[in-house]
Amino acid sequence: MSDLTASIAQHYHERTKYHPETIHANQPAIDWNQPPLPYKEYKIGSVTDLKPYLANEPDAFSNHPTGLWWRRLSRLLLCSYGLTGKILTPNAPHYLRAAPSAGGLYPAELYLISRGTPLLPAGLYNYQAYTHSLMHFWESDVWTKLQAACYWHPVLENTQLALVTTAVFFRSAWRYRDRAYRRICLDTGHLLGNIEMACALNDYRPHLIGGFMDEAMQQLLYLDAEQEGAIAVLPLADLLEVKQNLSLARTALPSATQREYPPLPEGQILSHLHQATQLPLDATAKVNWKPAATQPQRIDKYNFPFCLKVSTVTPPIDWGARLEQLETTMLQRRSTRGYSGEALTLEELIALLDFTYQPQHYSDQGLDASPDYFDLSLVETFIAVSSVMGLEEGCYYYAPKAQELRQIRFKNFRQELHFLCLGQALGRDAGAVLFHTADLKAAIAAYGDRVYRYLHLDAGHLGQRLNLAAIQLGLGVSGIAGFFDDQVNEVLGIPIDEAVLYITTLGRSAALST
């Protein structure tokens, strides 16, 4: 049986760490000529083509309410997860999407559920990114089932549309094996960040739900429970409808903490973790969705004595009239594959941090001042600075409440970062490398093992804000989910209790790719 001191989430995290001594040992061969399909195909269903509503002129449908409604929905889906580019390969074209994905594998699927509107019949739809269309493959009153699966979340009482993100595990596990669950949740977090921004562009407000009955969602969406899983539900409040300006509610529910589990062979750890972190199928369960009287508050956890402190207060990034530059950035975003080594400026770095962690500074531009996350009080941020003009080299803790950087180590980490990032030049040549971490033991105490999803989803969401801000400023950016876990803490001086969730590299681009 298992070590009774470790929950299944802790066990998974330990088992899927990369170590310098073993990373190349017993790695199964990958057939690079047979990658999994990154989208679903349906043999039966009716198709709604969304491409006619992608007119470039913002006012093209201003006098046509029907066309305007479809344009908003079409552009929301395009900016969230639509195809934005193509790379020719020997076998078949590889299509790029608005949201980044590790290895370009795109494990997420996006569904739209309609309660029934004058323009969109009630039912279940799959967003077909390949053709930018909706596949209506089930005609029934699925909204009541959605409400029941979400423990009668109050936002679903007053909304007409909801997005659901799911994951097809094998798409990512094909390459990354059991560690793929980390990447799946990070990739879905990128998608959540895009949905947040795309909704702002199109007068919707997504309300995030991470607490739902997993088995009920599987049944509702006709998912293969062994191969797929629902990850997040997002009812869409229409901000043009007065009645849909809704109060905020809780986003995360706790799960059980599993400390008894059988020995798990390689290849089965991912699926066991997902199953173990599900919420029970209980039609009688009562959930108080009101925010707790004492919400978890972000605190600046580390305040080292005598450390250098640098203010990050800065004017906000300008996204242009009607956020037009934000939409352009979302559709042109690419992950950088190489940096020139040229330095960033301090002004650029703090602008990136401001957009990512201080959303209240952007309400005047039409963005949500308090977007939904699961629990950002659990996520910490450290930054290894290699080359930023106006800032000493070293490792810094970012204190979002105080809006300042606090130096914790004093040296240049370029070579160490090259090693920590599995020999990727991105770590070595970046001007700054940002690390999202969490005290996994404390997080599990608060939310049970399901928090492993929440932590990586929130880290991916933050990472996508960094992506968009960097592209807007003309910088290069690339996320890294493969690293030597324990050595990060050791080399950078990050407290050992902090489990590393995600790495984002920032620098001057030398080349762009996926």
C-alpha positions, 0 to 999 in steps of 0.5 A: 500500500501507499505511504500514509503520509502522502496523498495521491496528489503528492504521490503523483507529483513525486512520481512525475518529477524529472531527475537528472539521473533518470530522465532518459531511463526506460523511456518508451519509443514515440512514433513521431509519424503517428501523433494523435488527432488534436480534434474530435470528429463526429459522424452524426450531427448538424453543423453551424458554420461560424466563418461568415460572422468573422467580418473584419469590420466591427460595425458590419452587423451593428444594424443586424441584431441576429448577425451581431449575436452570431458575430460575438459568439463566433469571435469568442470561440475563435479568440479562445481556441480557434486556428490561427496558423499553419505549419507544413509538415511531411505528413499533414499540415500542423495547425496552430491555435489561439491558446498555446499547448505543450508540444502542439498537442492540444489535449483540450476540447471545448463544448458549448451548451445552450439552454435554448435561445431564439438563435441557438436551440437547446442542446450540446455542441462541440466546437470544431476548431478545424472548420470553425463551426459548431457540431450540434450532436445532441438535441435535448434539455441538457441544461437541467442536467448541467445544473444538477452536475454543478450542484445547482450553481446559482449562475446557471439559473440566469444564464443561457450559454455555458462553455465546458472544457474537457481533456483527451488524456492520450493526446498529451500522454502520447508524448509526456506519459504520466506527467502529461496531467500537469501539462493538460491542466496548464494547457487548459489554464491557457484556454481559460485565460483566453476565454476570459479575454475573448469574453471581454472583447465580446461582452460576456462574463465567464463564471468559472466552476471547478466543483462539479460531479465528474461522472455526471459531466461525463455522462452529459458530454458522452465522454469515455471515462477512461480516456477523457475528463471534464476540467472546467465549466464556464457559464457565460453571462451576457453583459448586454442583458441587464439581468445577467450582470450576476454576483460572483460565486465560489469557483472551487469545491474541495474533494477527498484526500486519498491516502490509501491506494495500490501500487501504481505502475508507470502509465496508470498514475495519470488516470488514477489521479484524475479518478481520485480527485473527482467529486461524488455523484450525489443528487442530494448534496447541498452546496453553499455557493456564496463566497465565504465570509472570509475569502482566502486573501493573497498575502505576500508570503516571503519578506526576507530581511535586508533584501533589495525591494523594487516597486512594480507600480507602473502605468497599465499596458494600453490595449487600444480603442475597444481592445482592438490590440488585444484581439490582434495579439490573441490571434497573432500569439506564438510561443518563442523558440529562441532568444537573442540574449539581449536584455529586457528593460525593468519597465517591460518586466514590471509591465508584464507583472502588472497586467498578469497580477493587477487586473484591477488596473485594466477595468477602465479599458473594459477588462474584468477587474476581478476575473475568476480563478480557483484560489490565487492565494495558493500560488507564489511567483519567483523570478530569476533575472539574468539580463534586465536593464535597471535590475540586479541579477538574481532570484526575486520573489514577486509580492503582488499585494505590495507590488514589489520584487524582493531579491532572495539570491544574488547571482547570474543563473544563466547556466543553471537555468539551462540545466533546470530547463532540461538543457533548453536554450530558452532558459539560458538565453531568456532575460528573465524566467518566472516560476509559479509555485505552491505549497502543495501540502497546505493546498491539499489541506485546504481543498483535498487532492482536487487542488492539484487541478486548481493549482495548475489551471490557475498557473496556466491562466496566469501564464497566458496573461504573461503570454499576451502581455509579452506579445503586445510589448514585442517580446518573446515568451514561452512556457516550460512544463518540463524541468528538474523539479527539486533542483529548481528549489535548490539552485534558486533558493526557493523554499523546499515546501514550494512545489514548482508548477510552471515556468515562463521564459521571457526575452528578446525573440530570435525566432518564432514557432508554435 
